[in-house]
């Protein structure tokens, strides 16, 4: 029996050696030493072609899976609650170093005029920028001018975003030239929808809770670096909910099933981005600041798994870094809502006794949902605007040629009436 075991073992050794000899050429070729190099050359050619075509207005970054992205599946919130944690500036700086190492080395010598932070009443992006170690210049909304924006690459409009109409054209021209604009919460209807008519509007919806379960539905190589698939998302009560008008251009990044239960459009959008001219606009429902109940002590109400800072702060920081480094964002569009595996809302009301029968259910609604407020049960909700349809009266979206946004500096459609929401 012992000899038979020895022979079998010897045969196994010879067989293993033969398999390694056969596989060696293939392994050498895959490693790039013997040709093949499928991933080399193409990206550089695309980047070179993009640099030669300065007239193009929408640049597309074709990249691999985002570095450092954590796909934590559809795991629910731990016990249905999220614990506020003390997150010191060292953690924010560590996240920046881990995900943008070259950029982090240059922040100490970076001019403060590259990031312009327009002070708001409710959001304070300056606090978070300081935690990341990113230099900035803080101004009031009345100080927005072509002169101060001439050398800037990133402009942040904090909630409530109350900008006078005579300053909106300067913001529009800034993005048109290639600037990156970040707006938060109430800046949606106080500034954004008037500056870029026909892209995003406030749908008159509000939230009523403080913590929402958020899902990153379309991670891309730029804005999803160092982010997670699912995390908590802090909102102040009364945030302004988003309706996408230009679904062919606006790309939704993060949605929430919890927020769907309170959204008149059942969309639950928390973050979205769109290109305009040579620049980009990122809007977030919520704030860039820690947004904690206690203003001091570095408390964070919605730290995300794995990354320790909040998901909303990670996305906004990626956008700021992209603007400062001139990194183009992905141009691919995705549906407003994911098509599968979306977790149920914790805040959904119980089904009504007189729920709409399935054959009468408006398109796009689940049978456990009620029709939007103000609609009869036999009445379907209004359809969203298709790209081939005329915009609502008073909105004049930019001309399109070849599927890209074409605008002319200094040309601005008539502004919508002022709709400043005052507490």
LINTA-V902889 format. One record per residue. RES is the residue in one small letter. SS is DSSP state (a for helix, b for strand, c for the rest). OMEGA is omega as a letter, one per 20 degrees, with the letter a starting at -180 (NA if undefined). Layout:
BEGIN
RES | SS | OMEGA
RES | SS | OMEGA
END
This chain:
BEGIN
x | c | a
x | a | r
x | a | r
x | a | r
x | a | a
x | a | r
x | a | r
x | a | r
x | a | r
x | a | r
x | a | r
x | a | r
x | a | r
x | a | a
x | a | r
x | a | r
x | a | r
x | a | r
x | a | r
x | a | r
x | a | r
x | a | a
x | a | a
x | a | r
x | a | a
x | a | r
x | a | r
x | a | r
x | a | a
x | a | a
x | c | r
x | c | a
x | c | a
x | c | a
x | c | a
x | c | r
x | c | a
x | c | a
x | c | a
x | c | r
x | c | a
x | a | a
x | a | r
x | a | r
x | a | r
x | a | a
x | a | r
x | a | r
x | a | r
x | a | a
x | a | a
x | a | a
x | c | a
x | c | a
x | c | a
x | c | a
x | c | r
x | c | a
x | c | a
x | c | r
x | c | r
x | c | a
x | c | a
x | c | r
x | c | a
x | c | r
x | c | r
x | c | r
x | c | a
x | b | r
x | c | a
x | c | r
x | c | a
x | c | a
x | c | r
x | c | r
x | c | a
x | a | r
x | a | r
x | a | a
x | c | r
x | c | a
x | c | r
x | c | a
x | b | r
x | b | a
x | c | a
x | c | r
x | a | r
x | a | r
x | a | r
x | a | r
x | a | r
x | a | r
x | a | a
x | a | r
x | a | a
x | a | a
x | a | r
x | c | a
x | a | a
x | a | r
x | a | a
x | a | r
x | a | a
x | a | a
x | a | a
x | a | a
x | a | a
x | c | r
x | c | r
x | a | a
x | a | r
x | a | r
x | b | r
x | b | a
x | b | r
x | b | a
x | c | r
x | c | r
x | c | a
x | c | r
x | c | a
x | c | a
x | a | a
x | a | r
x | a | a
x | a | r
x | a | r
x | a | r
x | a | r
x | a | a
x | c | r
x | c | r
x | c | a
x | c | r
x | b | a
x | b | r
x | b | r
x | c | a
x | a | r
x | a | r
x | a | r
x | c | a
x | c | r
x | a | a
x | a | a
x | a | r
x | a | a
x | c | a
x | c | a
x | c | r
x | c | a
x | b | r
x | b | a
x | b | r
x | b | a
x | c | r
x | c | k
x | c | r
x | c | a
x | c | a
x | c | r
x | c | a
x | a | a
x | a | r
x | a | a
x | a | r
x | a | r
x | a | r
x | a | a
x | a | a
x | a | r
x | a | r
x | a | r
x | a | a
x | c | a
x | c | a
x | c | r
x | b | a
x | b | r
x | b | r
x | b | a
x | b | r
x | c | a
x | c | r
x | a | r
x | a | a
x | a | r
x | a | a
x | a | a
x | a | a
x | a | r
x | a | a
x | a | r
x | c | a
x | c | r
x | c | r
x | c | r
x | b | r
x | b | r
x | b | a
x | b | r
x | b | r
x | b | r
x | b | r
x | c | a
x | c | r
x | c | a
x | c | a
x | b | a
x | b | r
x | b | a
x | b | r
x | b | r
x | b | a
x | c | a
x | c | r
x | c | r
x | c | a
x | c | a
x | c | a
x | c | a
x | c | r
x | c | r
x | c | r
x | c | r
x | b | a
x | c | a
x | b | a
x | b | r
x | b | a
x | b | a
x | b | r
x | c | r
x | c | r
x | c | r
x | c | r
x | c | a
x | b | a
x | b | a
x | b | r
x | b | r
x | b | r
x | c | r
x | c | a
x | c | r
x | c | a
x | c | a
x | c | r
x | b | r
x | b | a
x | b | a
x | b | r
x | b | a
x | c | r
x | a | r
x | a | a
x | a | r
x | a | a
x | c | a
x | c | a
x | c | r
x | c | a
x | c | a
x | c | a
x | c | r
x | c | a
x | b | r
x | b | r
x | b | r
x | b | a
x | b | r
x | b | r
x | b | r
x | b | a
x | c | r
x | c | a
x | b | a
x | b | r
x | b | r
x | b | r
x | b | r
x | b | r
x | c | a
x | c | a
x | c | r
x | c | r
x | c | r
x | c | r
x | c | a
x | c | r
x | c | r
x | c | a
x | c | a
x | c | r
x | c | r
x | c | r
x | b | r
x | b | a
x | c | a
x | c | r
x | c | a
x | c | r
x | c | r
x | c | a
x | c | r
x | c | r
x | c | a
x | c | r
x | a | a
x | a | r
x | a | r
x | a | r
x | a | a
x | a | r
x | a | r
x | a | r
x | a | r
x | a | r
x | a | r
x | a | r
x | a | a
x | a | a
x | a | a
x | c | a
x | c | a
x | c | a
x | c | r
x | c | a
x | c | a
x | c | a
x | c | r
x | c | r
x | c | r
x | c | a
x | c | r
x | c | a
x | c | a
x | c | r
x | c | r
x | c | a
x | c | r
x | c | a
x | c | r
x | c | a
x | c | a
x | c | r
x | c | r
x | c | a
x | c | r
x | c | r
x | c | a
x | c | a
x | c | a
x | c | r
x | c | a
x | a | a
x | a | r
x | a | a
x | c | r
x | c | a
x | c | r
x | c | a
x | c | r
x | c | a
x | c | r
x | c | r
x | c | r
x | c | r
x | c | r
x | c | a
x | c | r
x | c | r
x | c | r
x | c | a
x | c | r
x | c | a
x | c | a
x | c | r
x | c | a
x | c | r
x | c | r
x | c | a
x | c | r
x | c | a
x | c | a
x | c | r
x | c | r
x | c | r
x | c | r
x | c | a
x | c | a
x | c | r
x | c | r
x | c | r
x | c | a
x | c | r
x | b | r
x | b | r
x | b | r
x | c | r
x | c | r
x | b | a
x | b | r
x | b | r
x | c | r
x | c | r
x | c | r
x | c | a
x | c | a
x | c | r
x | c | r
x | c | a
x | c | r
x | c | r
x | c | r
x | c | r
x | c | a
x | c | r
x | c | a
x | c | a
x | c | NA
END
